[in-house]
């Protein structure tokens, strides 16, 4: 016998590691069981119904997969959206360049500059008024200065634009006196 140690003390010290291992195994088993219960519970839970898709949203496409009619349909679908200076989303409203930029980005993945003047200066083919086609951009000037307004030609002499504070996105005719007198050119964005 070891001096100062009794048989019961020695037995408990030898048994200690075995008890620690059992506790650790029991804790691990409980943790694994809890994880399995969570995983199985997640698989059987009812899935939430997906929300409605946004109206008239076309996916961004690759160059060449979009035609002028895709641009015109998207632009027409936005008629009635409120005007908002600096706006560039259907939810927040549009100003003229915000509308044009949104339509081209949404339908064709094309990023345009933010102002009507900057859009009028992009490197794109200029189009005579008599040769306008669906999706062409039409530009206007006010008070003798550079381009101050832009819209999207949709055919039959009409264009979609966001004209002014307090109004909405609307269709107007190019041959209306104001628009005819302030016409400042047109460009065709290659799709």
N, C-alpha and C positions, 0 to 999 in steps of 0.2 A: 504494500500500500504506500502511496506517495504521502509524504508527511504533510498534514494539514488538509488533506483531501479525503473525503469519504467516498464510498462507492456510489452513492446516489448523486453526488456532485459530478463525478466523472461520467456517469451514465447520461446526465442531462447535457453535459458539454459535448458529448459525442453525438447525441440525438439532435442538437441544435441545427446543424447544417441541413439535415434531412427535413426538419420542419420548415425551414426557410424555403427550400426548393418546392415543397408542397404548396405553400402560400403563393409563391410566384406562379406556379402552374395554374392554380385556381384563379388567380387574377387575370392571367392571360386567357384562360378559357372564357371567363366572363366577358372580357373585352372583345374577343372574336365573336361570341354569340351576339353581343350588342351590335357590332358592325353588320353581321349577316341580317339581323332583324331590320336595321335601317335600310340596307340595300333591297331586301325583299319588299319592304313596305313602300319604297319609292317606286318600284316596278309595278306595283298593283294599284297605286294611287291614280284616280281619274285625271286625265290630261285636260288642261284648260282649253276651251275652244279658241282658235286663232281669231284675232280681230279682223274686221273687214279690210280688204286691200284698198289703197287710195284710188279714187276714181281717175280713169284715163291716164294712168301712169304707164309709160312705156319704159322698158329696160334700156339701159345704156347699151348701145350696139357698136359694132366695129364699123369702121369706115367702109362705105359701099353697101351696107345692109339697110340703110335708111334712105327713103326717098322723100321728095318734096311734099308729097301728100301726108306723110307722117308728121312733118313740121306743121302743115296747115291744120290738120285735125287736132293736134295738141293745142295750137294757138286758139282755135275756135272754141275748144272745150273750156278755156279760161275766161271766155266772155262773161261779164257779170262780176268778176273778182274786183274787190274795191281797189281804188287807187291809193297808193301810199308812197310818199316821197322817200326814196332810198329803199323801197321794198323790192324783194326778189323771190318771194315764195307765195304760193296760193293762200297759205294760212295767214301770212302777214300783209298781203297786198303787194301791188306792183307799181313801180314807176315804169316809164317806157323802156329804158335799157335793161331794167331788172326783168321785165317780161320777156324781152327778146333773149337775154342771156339764159333765163330759166328754161325756155322752150328748147333752145339748141343744146343745152347741157343735159336736160332730161331725156330728150329723144335721141340725140346723136352723140352725146358725150363730148361735145365741142364747147370749149371754154372761150367766151368772148370777153373783151374788155368791158369795164363797168359803165362807161358813159356813152351817150349817143355820138358825141364827137369822136371819141376813140374808136368806136365800132365803125364809123364811117371811114376811118383811115386804115383799116386792116387791108392786108394784101389779098384782095379777092376781086374777081372780074366785075367790072362795072357793066350795068345792064341799062339799055335805053328803056324809057318809059313804055314804049310801044311793044317791047319784047319781054315784059315782066312775066314771070312764072310763079307758081305756088311756092311759097317758102322764101322768096327773095326779100331782102331787107330794103325798105323804102325810108329815105331820109328827108327831113324838113329843116328849114332854118326860120328863125323869127327875127325881126328887126334888123335885117341885113347882116347878121353875124354868121358864124359857121353853123354846123349842124347842131341843132338843139333838141331834135325829136327823132325817134325811130319807131318803125312798126314792121309787121310781117305781112307781105302781100299774100292773099289767099285766092285770088282769081276773080274774074268777072268785075274787074275794076275796084275791088274792095281790099281793105287791109285791116288787120287787128292791131290795136295799140292801147296803151294806158295813157289817156290824154291829159288829165288834170286833177288837181286836188278836189276832193268831194265827188268825183265821178267814179266810173268803173271801167274795166277793160271792155272795149266795144269794137264793133265793126263800123268803119266809115268808108265812104267812096272817095277815091283819088280825084275824081272830077268835081267834088264839092269845091266851091270857090276858095275857101281858106286853104285847103290842102293843095289844090292846083297851083295857087299863087305862091305857096311856100315850099313846093317840092324842090329838093336839093340833090336828087340822084338816087341810084339804087345799086345794090351789089348782090351777087349770088354767092353764097357760102358753099364751097364744094363739099358734098356729102360723101 
